[in-house]
Amino acid sequence: MTEYKTMRNRNKKYYQTFFLLLIFLTAYSLQLNATVRFVSKTGLSIPPYTSWETAADSIQKCINICVFGDTIYVANGVYEEQVVMINGLSLIGAGTDSCVVDSRQLVTLQNYKTIDMKNNCLVKGLYILSSNDFDYGYGIYTEAQSGLITLNKFSNANSGIELYGSNVEAYKNYCFNVRTGISVANSNSIVRKNELFMTSSTGAGVSGIFITAFSSNYQPIIDSNCIISNYGRGVRKSIGASPIIKNNLIQFIQYGAEGIFLSTSDSTKIYNNLIIIGTGQIGIDNNDVVSCQVLNNYIFGGEINSPQGIYVSSWDTVKNNVVTNTTRGIVAGNPQNLVVKYNNLWNNEINYTNLTPDTTNLSVDPMIVNDDTTQGDLDFHLQMYSPLIDAGDPTILDRDGSRSDIGLYGGPYGWTYTYQDLAPRPPHNVTATIEEGLVKLT
């Protein structure tokens, strides 16, 4: 029996080694067979397009002879076409300033994709214009389970990037003049460090990032994006999905609806977002998420008629947030089982509506580095001696292991930084008059 076990173990090791060697040889073979090809408006368009001199004059023409693992470099120029990729293809443009894929005269309601991206692909360095009608047209559409979309520019589209049933990462892309910057549907994708400028009205449903799903099992990550908008919603979560929305900057220049809007699902986590709102806007609006964690966000009302900082309902957890300069700071739709602790509400007309805060909540000047746009860029780091330092929930720790600060940079998703010891703020609106030989200060 011992001899049999020894032989079985040897056979098992042999087969493991064999399969590992087979995987390595397959990967190496694919790498050996991979080809670098070129696309250029000045090339001779001679297959297999393996030099700039013989480069294809069309992206799709080049793709049609590619195999898994190939890389295509695209020179500057305007390529008026729709592109269908293959698995394992890298499509790399010369840069978003002058390497353009323009499908505005080709895209229709039935055939609406400028680039149809497949599995294990890379798309980089292209400026993609999709449609003359904001009701349809996707810059990049993908249902792939892996891949990367990075350093591209998008405009003239219903959606710049459409991640449908996909796990592709969208990283450091730039979208403007679109109805939706990035759409995340039935997806566990990571959407990170993209810049989305929604500065014109393109009809109903304008959103920087739109999230939806058939169920709450999908958990996309929306991380460190910059969304500047005149209209609509910064991040809109429709039905389904349980995303993590963290470290984003959302700013409305003129009008708008909500910085972060949430519809029906089991849970959502909203951490360390900076939301700057103005006239007629709400910072965070939980419409119907059963369990929503709202931690370490900073809602800054640019105008005193910014209506609401945070709107929440039962079963939500709202901790370590700062809300300033709004009409109503935190509004409870239904206070049953609502946890509101360790927040700081300052300079709001009404701090709390439909709930009574406990003593863990503060109402003090947060002492950030700069809250006055006339004195330079806004800076929401806490000054030394701010009353919000180490004043958050004691069960939540900062990155340095200390008790969480209240505000934007506290908690595990915040930053470690050196507190500045700034001079006291000078008095504002001081007037002096002389009355009967005395100087009267007001």
C-alpha positions, 0 to 999 in steps of 0.5 A: 500500500505504501508503494502504491501511494508513493507511485500515485504521488509521483504520477500526480507530480508528473501530471502537474509538472506536465500541465504547467509546462504545457501552459508555459509552452502555449503562452510562449507560442502565442507570444512568438506568433504575436505580430506588431502591425501598423496603421497610417494614412500615409502607408502603402497598405500592403499586408501584413502591415508590419512596418510604417511604410507598408501600414494599413490605411484602415484600422479594421483592415489591419484587424482582419488579418490579426491573431490573438496577441497582436499589437496594432499601432495607429499613427496620427490621422482621422479614421472614419470607421467602426471597429470590431476587435478580436480577442487578445488584441492591443490597439494603441493610438498615437495620442488623443490630440490627433489620432481620431476614430470618427464614426459620426457619419456611420453609427445608427440606432441599430449599429451603435458601437464605434469600437467593439472591444473583445476579451483580453484587449487593450485600447489606448491613446485614441480620440473617439467621436461616436454619434451626431445623436445623443440618443445612441452611439457608444465610444467603446462597447465591451462585454469582455471579462478582462481588459483595459481601456486607458488614456483615451478621449471621448465625445459626441456619444450617448456613452463614452464607455459602455461596460456591459456584463464586463470586468474591463477596467476603465482607467484615466480616460477623458470624456466630454460632450456626452450624455453619460461618461461611463456606463457600468451595467451588470459589471464588476468593473473598476472605474478609476481616475477618469475625468468626466466633464458634463458641461452641456445639456444633452437631454434627460439622464445626464450622468458622469457615471451610470451604474445598473444591474439585474441584481445586487450581486454585482460590485463595481468599484468607482474610485478617484474619478473627477466629475465636473458637471453643469447638469444631471448627476455625478454618479447615478446608481439605478436598480441593482448593483452594490458598488463601492463609490470612493475618493471621487471629486464631484462638482457642479458648476451651475445646476444639477440634481444630485452628486451621488444618486442611489436607487434600489439595491441591497447595499452601497458604500460611499467613502471619502468623496468630495461633493461640491454643490450649488443651486438646487442640488443634493450632495448624496441622495439615497432613494432606496438602498436598504443598507447604505454606508456613508463614511468620511465624505465632505459635502460643501455647499457653494451657495447657501441655497444648496438645498440638501447635503445628505438625504438618507433613510432607515438602516443607513449608517452615516458617520464621520461626514462634514456638511457645510453651507447648505440649507439642510445638512442631513435629512432623514426620510425615515429615521427608523434604525438610522445610525447618524454619529460622529458627523460635523455640520457647520454653517447650514441653515438647518443642520438636521431634519426629521432626526435628533442627533446624539452628542457624538455629532459636532457643529464646529468650524472644521478648520480646513486649509481653505474654504474661500474660493477668493483666496485660491483653490479650495483645500479640505485638509484639516489644519493643526488643532482642528476639532475634527482630528481624532474625533471620528468613530473610534472603531474606524481608524485612519491609515496611520492607525490613529482614531479616524478624523472626521472629514474627507481624509479620515478613515482607511480610504483617506490620506496620511498628511502633515497638518499645517499650523496656519495663522489665525484667519483675519476678521471679515467685514470689520468696519470702523466709524468715529462717533464723538471722538471714539472709534467704533468697531463693528 
